[in-house]
Amino acid sequence: MLEVRNVRHAFGSTQILKGLSFRLEKGRIGCLLGPSGCGKTTLLRCLAGFEPVTDGEIAFNGVIVSAPGKMVPPESRRVGMVFQDFALFPHLDVLGNIAFGLRALPRRARHERAQQLLESVGLAGLDSKFPHELSGGQQQRVALARALANEPEVLLLDEPFSNLDVELRERLGQELRDIIKRVNITAVLVTHDQHEAFAIADEIGIIAEGRIHQWDTAYNLYHQPGTRFIADFVGQGMFLPGRVLDSKKVSIELGILKGDVPPICEIGCARCNKGCHIDVLLRPDDVIHDDASPMQAEVVQKAFRGAEFLYTLRLASGNKVLALVPSHHNHAIGERIGIRLAVDHIVAFAPEVRVATPACPGAQAGHPGT
């Protein structure tokens, strides 16, 4: 349905997008997730037709709508857009806002379509209200209904929940997903909020410095990050130094991990899998609080999250790990608690600081060390 092929965009001599590619099938929700200034909103504007591309192509249903020297105008793309500030017309009531883009229809058909959309977003009975009389969540739904009015092929959402409180974001995020799935429309969401992306999107692209680093499901981004940057950016975790024992085992301070050891060397050398020093990622759910465990760690920070605490724990070496612990286990800063590992797969990367000894065995065979 939607294809982005090696798209580049620049403001003057400044490159904003540096060769991005992804595709979405009809009815799928994609998300561009990244920090501020990474280029995600610029890409959304290119999809909408507000900005040209300097290289590459954007295609809807196999029809190219953006390419160097070609730019189909926004009104001809069948794209709906929900802006960050909702951009509702203050002088029009709710029904008037939704029906604004339906002026080509007869009056009766326009009114029926607007009423239908109003019901679909759960705002039946509010048709005569004005935007200033609505809550932030209600305004967001009106903006969504207006974006869907012309039955667009692609729906674009630019940080649609940024002006709402956290609790409302979570509830509306699920409602938004349900509405999009019900109308079977292809959608692209832009956000810097991981929880929002995980709750709404089928596929997520991690974007930074104008490039997509990994396009994948939320589960894979969390459990199988392709790069150290993604491992740091998605979710929470800490790295512990480790040493590869063989292709199925890694030794770390907390014990021996079993699983497939990913290729670590720069060239992905299959032989370079024994004796190498690596950094192993441990997520908070990999470290379990266990009073019966002889393995001890010191609580150095704690964050109360209602049902659980997020503890930062210092190991004997001084290295730190995170642990999610049920909140009835309320331990004091400085207290030592028992922990054990619950790791079912290994996520590891080359150390940020190269280790000189022991040398990677692959280096002796003409391959670079870790």
Helices and strands as residue ranges (DSSP letters): E 2-11, E 14-24, E 29-33, H 40-48, E 55-60, E 63-67, E 70-71, G 74-76, E 79-82, H 94-99, G 100-102, H 107-120, G 131-133, H 136-148, E 154-158, H 166-183, E 186-191, H 194-200, E 203-208, E 211-216, H 218-223, H 228-233, E 238-246, E 249-252, E 255-258, E 277-282, G 284-286, E 287-289, E 296-304, E 308-314, E 320-326, E 336-341, E 348-349, H 361-364
